[in-house]
């Protein structure tokens, strides 16, 4: 699909801290319904 998807089952063990030192907040858009909605939208663009 070419886009990144958040998955709570994936553990990423390396990154640099944010420059502004604030904690990132997850938007909660990782549900399968949200993913399917995005996939449907992309498919509709393809025609």
One Martini backbone bead per residue (centre of mass of N, CA, C, O) as a GRO file, in nm:
protein
   47
    1UNK     BB    1   0.054   0.065  -0.014
    2UNK     BB    2   0.286   0.282   0.109
    3UNK     BB    3   0.212   0.276   0.412
    4UNK     BB    4   0.196   0.326   0.745
    5UNK     BB    5   0.149   0.104   1.034
    6UNK     BB    6   0.026   0.059   1.335
    7UNK     BB    7   0.166  -0.185   1.580
    8UNK     BB    8   0.148  -0.337   1.894
    9UNK     BB    9   0.335  -0.601   1.805
   10UNK     BB   10   0.562  -0.401   1.749
   11UNK     BB   11   0.912  -0.376   1.823
   12UNK     BB   12   1.109  -0.088   1.871
   13UNK     BB   13   1.473  -0.057   1.956
   14UNK     BB   14   1.522   0.221   1.775
   15UNK     BB   15   1.590   0.571   1.857
   16UNK     BB   16   1.539   0.897   1.865
   17UNK     BB   17   1.475   1.152   2.037
   18UNK     BB   18   1.298   1.410   2.077
   19UNK     BB   19   1.380   1.740   2.051
   20UNK     BB   20   1.131   1.847   2.250
   21UNK     BB   21   1.086   1.613   2.484
   22UNK     BB   22   0.820   1.502   2.404
   23UNK     BB   23   0.550   1.302   2.408
   24UNK     BB   24   0.405   1.078   2.226
   25UNK     BB   25   0.076   1.050   2.067
   26UNK     BB   26  -0.158   0.828   2.009
   27UNK     BB   27  -0.455   0.824   1.797
   28UNK     BB   28  -0.604   0.537   1.746
   29UNK     BB   29  -0.554   0.426   1.415
   30UNK     BB   30  -0.524   0.076   1.436
   31UNK     BB   31  -0.771  -0.030   1.330
   32UNK     BB   32  -0.906  -0.231   1.098
   33UNK     BB   33  -1.124  -0.031   1.002
   34UNK     BB   34  -0.929   0.201   0.936
   35UNK     BB   35  -0.759   0.045   0.733
   36UNK     BB   36  -0.989  -0.034   0.539
   37UNK     BB   37  -1.073   0.253   0.474
   38UNK     BB   38  -0.803   0.332   0.345
   39UNK     BB   39  -0.800   0.112   0.131
   40UNK     BB   40  -1.065   0.192  -0.010
   41UNK     BB   41  -0.973   0.476  -0.087
   42UNK     BB   42  -0.731   0.394  -0.260
   43UNK     BB   43  -0.893   0.216  -0.457
   44UNK     BB   44  -1.076   0.453  -0.562
   45UNK     BB   45  -0.835   0.608  -0.701
   46UNK     BB   46  -0.767   0.381  -0.915
   47UNK     BB   47  -1.071   0.278  -1.035
   0.00000   0.00000   0.00000
